[in-house]
Amino acid sequence: MKRNMVSYGITAFIDILGFSEKVLSAKTYEDINEIQLLLEKIQKEFDFKTKDSSIKDVQKLYKKKVLAFSDCVVINIPLKSNATKYDGTFDPLMIELSNFAIAQGSCVQNGLFLRGGIDLGWWFQSRTSLISKSLVSAYKIEKLAKMPIIALSKGFYNFLSKHKHRDYYCNELDPVKDLFKKYKSIKNGIEVWYLDYISICLDSLDWRLSERQVEEHRNATPDKKTKIERNGYRKNTDNWLIKHAQKIEESYVNSPDNNVCEKYSWLSKYHNRMVNGYSKNPKCKCSLARARKKKNS
């Protein structure tokens, strides 16, 4: 082992709900091919590629690795890279965590529910070996999380919350407050911080709906532009929430396992809390009772 092959950074272990059962029950080539395509899709979400040359240049600064296994995805980002050399560790990591959240939201929109853990630690990888303290720890955090969230270890959350570069932000723009929520379970005595992926996804949406709307915006007066942007964002937000609710409802009623149903029930409550801050449209709400009734009718 060469010394420069050992790095220190963050590792995320991402488990896909229901995937282990898919792997165990796969019998045909078609079954295996379906699993491979879904796993590849999730891997691509976390390893976002773009045709935009300016974004490509930024991505080259990172040394992120995204590895896919039977029913999980592993991501590693060293603290020392060309990105952190110029910008420090805080902003690049917060950007990557935001991207994790957007990837999680995109996966849920496709009916792929994730649970994960993230921690700091050392990482060694050769062509045939992978040994990592942060990977082992991230795996344990993922198991601790219980619900479909991507949770941070206490050490990693403290690293971010006490980071000296956090002081560069005013309280209203504090990314630590914006990116994370706390999950508490009285039943299990669990308390972890997790990526608030719903609000991160909704805040990343823009107002564009169609080429016709963009053309109308281009020729509009300043007041009309503002109205088009506001209405477009509201429509995109409602569409995202409606589809997100539908995927939760569908997965809930189709799950034969009560333990898994509990996870969708928690996710439904999380979804509805977020709806209260983003939309007044009742269609955006998630209703498991409505989904059960519809299935049984």
BALOBA-1460 file (C-alpha; in Angstrom, 3 decimals):
// residues 297
<rec num="1" residu="m" x="0.000" y="0.000" z="0.000"/>
<rec num="2" residu="k" x="1.318" y="3.439" z="-0.946"/>
<rec num="3" residu="r" x="0.755" y="6.248" z="1.546"/>
<rec num="4" residu="n" x="-0.852" y="8.525" z="-1.057"/>
<rec num="5" residu="m" x="-3.532" y="5.896" z="-1.708"/>
<rec num="6" residu="v" x="-5.058" y="6.587" z="1.708"/>
<rec num="7" residu="s" x="-7.316" y="9.650" z="1.817"/>
<rec num="8" residu="y" x="-9.472" y="11.313" z="4.453"/>
<rec num="9" residu="g" x="-12.957" y="12.529" z="3.663"/>
<rec num="10" residu="i" x="-16.662" y="11.761" z="3.753"/>
<rec num="11" residu="t" x="-18.244" y="8.487" z="2.746"/>
<rec num="12" residu="a" x="-21.940" y="7.859" z="2.165"/>
<rec num="13" residu="f" x="-23.486" y="4.407" z="2.240"/>
<rec num="14" residu="i" x="-26.854" y="4.447" z="0.426"/>
<rec num="15" residu="d" x="-29.219" y="1.485" z="0.739"/>
<rec num="16" residu="i" x="-32.177" y="1.052" z="-1.635"/>
<rec num="17" residu="l" x="-35.375" y="-0.056" z="0.086"/>
<rec num="18" residu="g" x="-36.596" y="-3.425" z="-1.166"/>
<rec num="19" residu="f" x="-33.565" y="-4.052" z="-3.355"/>
<rec num="20" residu="s" x="-32.095" y="-6.934" z="-1.345"/>
<rec num="21" residu="e" x="-35.392" y="-8.800" z="-1.807"/>
<rec num="22" residu="k" x="-35.261" y="-8.043" z="-5.542"/>
<rec num="23" residu="v" x="-31.744" y="-9.493" z="-5.744"/>
<rec num="24" residu="l" x="-32.633" y="-12.616" z="-3.721"/>
<rec num="25" residu="s" x="-35.735" y="-13.326" z="-5.810"/>
<rec num="26" residu="a" x="-34.123" y="-12.676" z="-9.229"/>
<rec num="27" residu="k" x="-34.183" y="-15.852" z="-11.329"/>
<rec num="28" residu="t" x="-34.010" y="-14.810" z="-14.966"/>
<rec num="29" residu="y" x="-31.739" y="-12.694" z="-17.099"/>
<rec num="30" residu="e" x="-34.565" y="-10.146" z="-17.385"/>
<rec num="31" residu="d" x="-34.803" y="-9.902" z="-13.569"/>
<rec num="32" residu="i" x="-31.062" y="-9.303" z="-13.246"/>
<rec num="33" residu="n" x="-31.028" y="-6.815" z="-16.111"/>
<rec num="34" residu="e" x="-33.843" y="-4.810" z="-14.493"/>
<rec num="35" residu="i" x="-31.904" y="-4.614" z="-11.206"/>
<rec num="36" residu="q" x="-28.745" y="-3.541" z="-13.023"/>
<rec num="37" residu="l" x="-30.568" y="-0.753" z="-14.880"/>
<rec num="38" residu="l" x="-32.203" y="0.583" z="-11.712"/>
<rec num="39" residu="l" x="-28.927" y="0.468" z="-9.794"/>
<rec num="40" residu="e" x="-27.175" y="2.241" z="-12.657"/>
<rec num="41" residu="k" x="-29.877" y="4.921" z="-12.612"/>
<rec num="42" residu="i" x="-29.315" y="5.588" z="-8.904"/>
<rec num="43" residu="q" x="-25.554" y="5.634" z="-9.408"/>
<rec num="44" residu="k" x="-25.942" y="8.233" z="-12.170"/>
<rec num="45" residu="e" x="-28.143" y="10.408" z="-9.941"/>
<rec num="46" residu="f" x="-25.343" y="10.612" z="-7.369"/>
<rec num="47" residu="d" x="-22.638" y="10.936" z="-10.003"/>
<rec num="48" residu="f" x="-24.300" y="13.740" z="-11.964"/>
<rec num="49" residu="k" x="-22.821" y="14.287" z="-15.423"/>
<rec num="50" residu="t" x="-23.422" y="17.382" z="-17.514"/>
<rec num="51" residu="k" x="-22.751" y="18.673" z="-21.027"/>
<rec num="52" residu="d" x="-22.252" y="22.186" z="-19.662"/>
<rec num="53" residu="s" x="-18.510" y="22.895" z="-20.037"/>
<rec num="54" residu="s" x="-18.379" y="25.337" z="-17.094"/>
<rec num="55" residu="i" x="-19.969" y="22.794" z="-14.737"/>
<rec num="56" residu="k" x="-17.665" y="20.082" z="-16.116"/>
<rec num="57" residu="d" x="-14.662" y="22.212" z="-15.148"/>
<rec num="58" residu="v" x="-15.956" y="22.489" z="-11.582"/>
<rec num="59" residu="q" x="-16.625" y="18.748" z="-11.387"/>
<rec num="60" residu="k" x="-13.020" y="18.024" z="-12.391"/>
<rec num="61" residu="l" x="-11.910" y="19.737" z="-9.181"/>
<rec num="62" residu="y" x="-13.558" y="17.005" z="-7.115"/>
<rec num="63" residu="k" x="-12.210" y="13.492" z="-6.641"/>
<rec num="64" residu="k" x="-15.616" y="11.978" z="-5.931"/>
<rec num="65" residu="k" x="-16.072" y="8.245" z="-6.389"/>
<rec num="66" residu="v" x="-19.491" y="6.642" z="-6.827"/>
<rec num="67" residu="l" x="-19.522" y="2.840" z="-6.602"/>
<rec num="68" residu="a" x="-22.567" y="0.602" z="-7.126"/>
<rec num="69" residu="f" x="-23.051" y="-2.818" z="-5.511"/>
<rec num="70" residu="s" x="-25.945" y="-5.315" z="-5.396"/>
<rec num="71" residu="d" x="-28.367" y="-3.239" z="-3.351"/>
<rec num="72" residu="c" x="-26.432" y="-0.134" z="-2.408"/>
<rec num="73" residu="v" x="-24.368" y="2.803" z="-3.649"/>
<rec num="74" residu="v" x="-21.209" y="4.102" z="-1.966"/>
<rec num="75" residu="i" x="-19.897" y="7.654" z="-2.459"/>
<rec num="76" residu="n" x="-16.547" y="8.969" z="-1.274"/>
<rec num="77" residu="i" x="-15.334" y="12.578" z="-1.404"/>
<rec num="78" residu="p" x="-11.838" y="13.395" z="-0.083"/>
<rec num="79" residu="l" x="-11.474" y="16.568" z="1.968"/>
<rec num="80" residu="k" x="-8.302" y="17.364" z="0.069"/>
<rec num="81" residu="s" x="-8.953" y="17.991" z="-3.638"/>
<rec num="82" residu="n" x="-8.496" y="20.797" z="-6.128"/>
<rec num="83" residu="a" x="-11.932" y="22.077" z="-5.092"/>
<rec num="84" residu="t" x="-11.130" y="22.288" z="-1.379"/>
<rec num="85" residu="k" x="-7.658" y="23.673" z="-2.115"/>
<rec num="86" residu="y" x="-9.229" y="26.805" z="-3.586"/>
<rec num="87" residu="d" x="-12.496" y="27.079" z="-1.646"/>
<rec num="88" residu="g" x="-11.808" y="25.343" z="1.672"/>
<rec num="89" residu="t" x="-13.773" y="22.289" z="2.798"/>
<rec num="90" residu="f" x="-17.062" y="23.833" z="3.934"/>
<rec num="91" residu="d" x="-18.676" y="25.149" z="0.735"/>
<rec num="92" residu="p" x="-17.676" y="22.208" z="-1.523"/>
<rec num="93" residu="l" x="-19.053" y="19.720" z="1.011"/>
<rec num="94" residu="m" x="-22.296" y="21.636" z="1.455"/>
<rec num="95" residu="i" x="-22.735" y="21.741" z="-2.328"/>
<rec num="96" residu="e" x="-22.169" y="17.986" z="-2.562"/>
<rec num="97" residu="l" x="-24.619" y="17.310" z="0.277"/>
<rec num="98" residu="s" x="-27.210" y="19.425" z="-1.531"/>
<rec num="99" residu="n" x="-26.589" y="17.303" z="-4.622"/>
<rec num="100" residu="f" x="-27.072" y="14.141" z="-2.519"/>
<rec num="101" residu="a" x="-30.466" y="15.481" z="-1.440"/>
<rec num="102" residu="i" x="-31.500" y="16.336" z="-5.008"/>
<rec num="103" residu="a" x="-30.419" y="12.848" z="-6.122"/>
<rec num="104" residu="q" x="-32.501" y="11.313" z="-3.333"/>
<rec num="105" residu="g" x="-35.539" y="13.350" z="-4.361"/>
<rec num="106" residu="s" x="-35.121" y="12.354" z="-7.992"/>
<rec num="107" residu="c" x="-34.912" y="8.687" z="-7.004"/>
<rec num="108" residu="v" x="-38.122" y="8.906" z="-4.960"/>
<rec num="109" residu="q" x="-39.863" y="10.528" z="-7.938"/>
<rec num="110" residu="n" x="-39.027" y="7.283" z="-9.758"/>
<rec num="111" residu="g" x="-40.280" y="5.074" z="-6.913"/>
<rec num="112" residu="l" x="-36.803" y="4.331" z="-5.557"/>
<rec num="113" residu="f" x="-36.641" y="4.994" z="-1.808"/>
<rec num="114" residu="l" x="-33.275" y="5.406" z="-0.136"/>
<rec num="115" residu="r" x="-31.832" y="5.218" z="3.355"/>
<rec num="116" residu="g" x="-28.244" y="6.198" z="4.007"/>
<rec num="117" residu="g" x="-25.514" y="7.224" z="6.384"/>
<rec num="118" residu="i" x="-22.593" y="9.636" z="6.017"/>
<rec num="119" residu="d" x="-19.428" y="9.927" z="8.094"/>
<rec num="120" residu="l" x="-15.884" y="11.275" z="8.079"/>
<rec num="121" residu="g" x="-12.882" y="8.978" z="8.065"/>
<rec num="122" residu="w" x="-10.064" y="7.382" z="6.113"/>
<rec num="123" residu="w" x="-10.504" y="5.554" z="2.794"/>
<rec num="124" residu="f" x="-8.211" y="3.164" z="0.892"/>
<rec num="125" residu="q" x="-9.031" y="1.737" z="-2.499"/>
<rec num="126" residu="s" x="-6.939" y="-0.269" z="-4.940"/>
<rec num="127" residu="r" x="-8.029" y="-2.199" z="-8.015"/>
<rec num="128" residu="t" x="-9.104" y="-5.202" z="-5.917"/>
<rec num="129" residu="s" x="-9.476" y="-3.875" z="-2.356"/>
<rec num="130" residu="l" x="-11.596" y="-1.339" z="-0.538"/>
<rec num="131" residu="i" x="-10.934" y="-0.653" z="3.146"/>
<rec num="132" residu="s" x="-12.497" y="2.325" z="4.876"/>
<rec num="133" residu="k" x="-13.301" y="3.420" z="8.406"/>
<rec num="134" residu="s" x="-15.754" y="6.006" z="7.088"/>
<rec num="135" residu="l" x="-17.547" y="3.332" z="5.033"/>
<rec num="136" residu="v" x="-17.991" y="1.039" z="8.039"/>
<rec num="137" residu="s" x="-19.237" y="3.954" z="10.124"/>
<rec num="138" residu="a" x="-21.586" y="5.199" z="7.364"/>
<rec num="139" residu="y" x="-23.041" y="1.684" z="7.108"/>
<rec num="140" residu="k" x="-23.745" y="1.673" z="10.854"/>
<rec num="141" residu="i" x="-25.376" y="5.115" z="10.674"/>
<rec num="142" residu="e" x="-27.581" y="3.897" z="7.800"/>
<rec num="143" residu="k" x="-28.805" y="0.967" z="9.904"/>
<rec num="144" residu="l" x="-29.387" y="3.270" z="12.875"/>
<rec num="145" residu="a" x="-31.485" y="5.713" z="10.831"/>
<rec num="146" residu="k" x="-34.405" y="3.256" z="10.388"/>
<rec num="147" residu="m" x="-36.450" y="5.661" z="8.216"/>
<rec num="148" residu="p" x="-35.862" y="6.535" z="4.506"/>
<rec num="149" residu="i" x="-33.446" y="9.376" z="5.267"/>
<rec num="150" residu="i" x="-29.768" y="10.051" z="4.637"/>
<rec num="151" residu="a" x="-28.385" y="10.620" z="8.127"/>
<rec num="152" residu="l" x="-25.125" y="12.186" z="9.294"/>
<rec num="153" residu="s" x="-22.923" y="10.817" z="12.049"/>
<rec num="154" residu="k" x="-22.719" y="13.005" z="15.126"/>
<rec num="155" residu="g" x="-19.037" y="13.662" z="14.381"/>
<rec num="156" residu="f" x="-19.698" y="14.783" z="10.804"/>
<rec num="157" residu="y" x="-22.588" y="17.026" z="11.813"/>
<rec num="158" residu="n" x="-20.390" y="18.640" z="14.496"/>
<rec num="159" residu="f" x="-17.622" y="19.092" z="11.914"/>
<rec num="160" residu="l" x="-20.000" y="21.113" z="9.738"/>
<rec num="161" residu="s" x="-21.855" y="22.966" z="12.500"/>
<rec num="162" residu="k" x="-18.586" y="24.109" z="14.141"/>
<rec num="163" residu="h" x="-16.697" y="24.780" z="10.898"/>
<rec num="164" residu="k" x="-15.054" y="28.209" z="10.933"/>
<rec num="165" residu="h" x="-16.286" y="28.990" z="7.397"/>
<rec num="166" residu="r" x="-19.886" y="28.676" z="8.577"/>
<rec num="167" residu="d" x="-19.394" y="32.076" z="10.208"/>
<rec num="168" residu="y" x="-19.195" y="33.627" z="6.736"/>
<rec num="169" residu="y" x="-22.985" y="33.218" z="6.439"/>
<rec num="170" residu="c" x="-25.616" y="35.319" z="8.164"/>
<rec num="171" residu="n" x="-28.245" y="33.511" z="10.220"/>
<rec num="172" residu="e" x="-30.888" y="33.784" z="7.467"/>
<rec num="173" residu="l" x="-28.604" y="32.099" z="4.916"/>
<rec num="174" residu="d" x="-26.987" y="29.544" z="7.227"/>
<rec num="175" residu="p" x="-26.641" y="26.382" z="5.066"/>
<rec num="176" residu="v" x="-26.425" y="24.090" z="8.101"/>
<rec num="177" residu="k" x="-29.883" y="25.211" z="9.204"/>
<rec num="178" residu="d" x="-31.198" y="24.986" z="5.655"/>
<rec num="179" residu="l" x="-29.883" y="21.532" z="4.780"/>
<rec num="180" residu="f" x="-30.566" y="19.416" z="7.861"/>
<rec num="181" residu="k" x="-33.428" y="18.303" z="10.073"/>
<rec num="182" residu="k" x="-33.342" y="16.251" z="13.251"/>
<rec num="183" residu="y" x="-34.988" y="12.829" z="13.438"/>
<rec num="184" residu="k" x="-35.983" y="11.639" z="16.916"/>
<rec num="185" residu="s" x="-37.499" y="8.306" z="17.843"/>
<rec num="186" residu="i" x="-38.858" y="7.985" z="21.388"/>
<rec num="187" residu="k" x="-39.519" y="4.316" z="20.654"/>
<rec num="188" residu="n" x="-35.874" y="3.506" z="19.809"/>
<rec num="189" residu="g" x="-34.084" y="6.389" z="21.524"/>
<rec num="190" residu="i" x="-32.541" y="7.429" z="18.204"/>
<rec num="191" residu="e" x="-31.557" y="11.014" z="17.432"/>
<rec num="192" residu="v" x="-29.793" y="11.895" z="14.173"/>
<rec num="193" residu="w" x="-29.520" y="14.811" z="11.750"/>
<rec num="194" residu="y" x="-30.551" y="14.054" z="8.172"/>
<rec num="195" residu="l" x="-30.637" y="15.758" z="4.780"/>
<rec num="196" residu="d" x="-33.890" y="17.697" z="4.403"/>
<rec num="197" residu="y" x="-34.193" y="16.501" z="0.831"/>
<rec num="198" residu="i" x="-37.749" y="17.675" z="0.182"/>
<rec num="199" residu="s" x="-37.095" y="21.348" z="0.922"/>
<rec num="200" residu="i" x="-33.693" y="21.199" z="-0.833"/>
<rec num="201" residu="c" x="-35.351" y="19.780" z="-3.965"/>
<rec num="202" residu="l" x="-38.181" y="22.318" z="-3.903"/>
<rec num="203" residu="d" x="-35.777" y="25.224" z="-3.404"/>
<rec num="204" residu="s" x="-33.785" y="24.027" z="-6.431"/>
<rec num="205" residu="l" x="-36.787" y="24.239" z="-8.784"/>
<rec num="206" residu="d" x="-37.152" y="27.161" z="-11.171"/>
<rec num="207" residu="w" x="-40.136" y="28.727" z="-12.939"/>
<rec num="208" residu="r" x="-39.740" y="27.309" z="-16.458"/>
<rec num="209" residu="l" x="-42.585" y="25.096" z="-17.682"/>
<rec num="210" residu="s" x="-42.505" y="25.200" z="-21.493"/>
<rec num="211" residu="e" x="-40.856" y="26.903" z="-24.463"/>
<rec num="212" residu="r" x="-44.043" y="28.900" z="-24.996"/>
<rec num="213" residu="q" x="-43.957" y="30.209" z="-21.421"/>
<rec num="214" residu="v" x="-40.256" y="31.107" z="-21.724"/>
<rec num="215" residu="e" x="-40.979" y="33.004" z="-24.948"/>
<rec num="216" residu="e" x="-43.856" y="34.841" z="-23.258"/>
<rec num="217" residu="h" x="-41.494" y="35.758" z="-20.407"/>
<rec num="218" residu="r" x="-38.882" y="37.047" z="-22.850"/>
<rec num="219" residu="n" x="-41.337" y="39.540" z="-24.354"/>
<rec num="220" residu="a" x="-43.124" y="40.529" z="-21.128"/>
<rec num="221" residu="t" x="-42.956" y="43.712" z="-19.066"/>
<rec num="222" residu="p" x="-41.007" y="43.559" z="-15.757"/>
<rec num="223" residu="d" x="-44.217" y="43.144" z="-13.712"/>
<rec num="224" residu="k" x="-45.480" y="40.451" z="-16.063"/>
<rec num="225" residu="k" x="-42.120" y="38.640" z="-15.897"/>
<rec num="226" residu="t" x="-42.388" y="38.504" z="-12.103"/>
<rec num="227" residu="k" x="-45.910" y="37.097" z="-12.328"/>
<rec num="228" residu="i" x="-44.865" y="34.431" z="-14.865"/>
<rec num="229" residu="e" x="-41.917" y="33.401" z="-12.680"/>
<rec num="230" residu="r" x="-44.048" y="33.219" z="-9.536"/>
<rec num="231" residu="n" x="-46.802" y="31.183" z="-11.214"/>
<rec num="232" residu="g" x="-44.283" y="28.906" z="-12.932"/>
<rec num="233" residu="y" x="-42.439" y="28.124" z="-9.703"/>
<rec num="234" residu="r" x="-45.741" y="27.462" z="-7.919"/>
<rec num="235" residu="k" x="-46.809" y="25.065" z="-10.677"/>
<rec num="236" residu="n" x="-43.473" y="23.215" z="-10.666"/>
<rec num="237" residu="t" x="-43.599" y="22.955" z="-6.877"/>
<rec num="238" residu="d" x="-47.122" y="21.530" z="-6.928"/>
<rec num="239" residu="n" x="-46.220" y="19.045" z="-9.669"/>
<rec num="240" residu="w" x="-43.178" y="17.829" z="-7.710"/>
<rec num="241" residu="l" x="-45.153" y="17.428" z="-4.475"/>
<rec num="242" residu="i" x="-48.092" y="15.682" z="-6.170"/>
<rec num="243" residu="k" x="-45.811" y="13.118" z="-7.831"/>
<rec num="244" residu="h" x="-43.815" y="12.632" z="-4.619"/>
<rec num="245" residu="a" x="-47.040" y="11.975" z="-2.679"/>
<rec num="246" residu="q" x="-48.244" y="9.516" z="-5.329"/>
<rec num="247" residu="k" x="-45.009" y="7.492" z="-5.146"/>
<rec num="248" residu="i" x="-45.267" y="7.250" z="-1.347"/>
<rec num="249" residu="e" x="-48.923" y="6.174" z="-1.543"/>
<rec num="250" residu="e" x="-48.238" y="3.576" z="-4.241"/>
<rec num="251" residu="s" x="-45.309" y="2.063" z="-2.334"/>
<rec num="252" residu="y" x="-47.257" y="2.029" z="0.917"/>
<rec num="253" residu="v" x="-50.277" y="0.130" z="-0.392"/>
<rec num="254" residu="n" x="-48.105" y="-2.305" z="-2.373"/>
<rec num="255" residu="s" x="-45.853" y="-3.196" z="0.561"/>
<rec num="256" residu="p" x="-46.614" y="-6.535" z="2.264"/>
<rec num="257" residu="d" x="-44.290" y="-5.769" z="5.186"/>
<rec num="258" residu="n" x="-45.609" y="-3.798" z="8.192"/>
<rec num="259" residu="n" x="-42.090" y="-2.616" z="9.055"/>
<rec num="260" residu="v" x="-41.703" y="-1.121" z="5.585"/>
<rec num="261" residu="c" x="-45.191" y="0.412" z="5.812"/>
<rec num="262" residu="e" x="-44.036" y="2.225" z="8.951"/>
<rec num="263" residu="k" x="-41.261" y="3.852" z="6.900"/>
<rec num="264" residu="y" x="-43.703" y="5.099" z="4.258"/>
<rec num="265" residu="s" x="-46.025" y="6.339" z="7.001"/>
<rec num="266" residu="w" x="-43.183" y="8.418" z="8.485"/>
<rec num="267" residu="l" x="-42.281" y="9.703" z="5.015"/>
<rec num="268" residu="s" x="-45.907" y="10.702" z="4.418"/>
<rec num="269" residu="k" x="-45.893" y="12.822" z="7.584"/>
<rec num="270" residu="y" x="-42.570" y="14.419" z="6.619"/>
<rec num="271" residu="h" x="-43.982" y="15.175" z="3.156"/>
<rec num="272" residu="n" x="-47.120" y="16.814" z="4.550"/>
<rec num="273" residu="r" x="-45.145" y="18.977" z="6.991"/>
<rec num="274" residu="m" x="-43.148" y="20.291" z="4.051"/>
<rec num="275" residu="v" x="-46.285" y="20.899" z="1.969"/>
<rec num="276" residu="n" x="-47.509" y="23.320" z="4.646"/>
<rec num="277" residu="g" x="-44.563" y="25.605" z="3.919"/>
<rec num="278" residu="y" x="-44.640" y="25.411" z="0.122"/>
<rec num="279" residu="s" x="-48.167" y="24.993" z="-1.199"/>
<rec num="280" residu="k" x="-51.838" y="25.566" z="-0.409"/>
<rec num="281" residu="n" x="-52.963" y="23.063" z="-3.017"/>
<rec num="282" residu="p" x="-54.749" y="20.165" z="-1.223"/>
<rec num="283" residu="k" x="-53.762" y="17.816" z="-4.066"/>
<rec num="284" residu="c" x="-50.158" y="18.059" z="-2.855"/>
<rec num="285" residu="k" x="-50.969" y="16.300" z="0.419"/>
<rec num="286" residu="c" x="-50.103" y="12.635" z="0.865"/>
<rec num="287" residu="s" x="-52.993" y="10.468" z="2.137"/>
<rec num="288" residu="l" x="-52.256" y="6.821" z="2.925"/>
<rec num="289" residu="a" x="-55.897" y="6.307" z="3.944"/>
<rec num="290" residu="r" x="-57.017" y="7.543" z="0.520"/>
<rec num="291" residu="a" x="-54.507" y="5.215" z="-1.136"/>
<rec num="292" residu="r" x="-55.776" y="2.204" z="0.860"/>
<rec num="293" residu="k" x="-59.380" y="3.041" z="0.035"/>
<rec num="294" residu="k" x="-58.572" y="3.406" z="-3.667"/>
<rec num="295" residu="k" x="-56.783" y="0.055" z="-3.743"/>
<rec num="296" residu="n" x="-59.620" y="-1.773" z="-1.954"/>
<rec num="297" residu="s" x="-62.396" y="-0.229" z="-4.046"/>
